[in-house]
């Protein structure tokens, strides 16, 4: 979703689509955006969809990298611990909104 509009991502044979997550958005202080996304099946073509989630070990804190915070780009996110546990309990909401400053 971009600017409240769903759009199609082109499908390329043998391609790999990597969608950065909220944790990368937090650590990059908003430089990289985590997309609100959904996958639709295609009844005419075979496809494989694999979702893989990576997270720091339990108890580790993530926050914006200090070098990405300055007067022109203030800190946008709070430090957060065990963010992945919060993520799976959201129902149609963006969990990253809870850590925005």
Buried (B, 14 or more C-beta within 10 A) or exposed (E): EEEEEEEEEEEEEEEEEEEEBBBBBBBBBBEEEBEEEEEEEEEEEEEEEEEEEEBEEEEEEBBBEEEBBEEEEEBBBEEBEBBBEBBEEEEEEEBBEBBEE
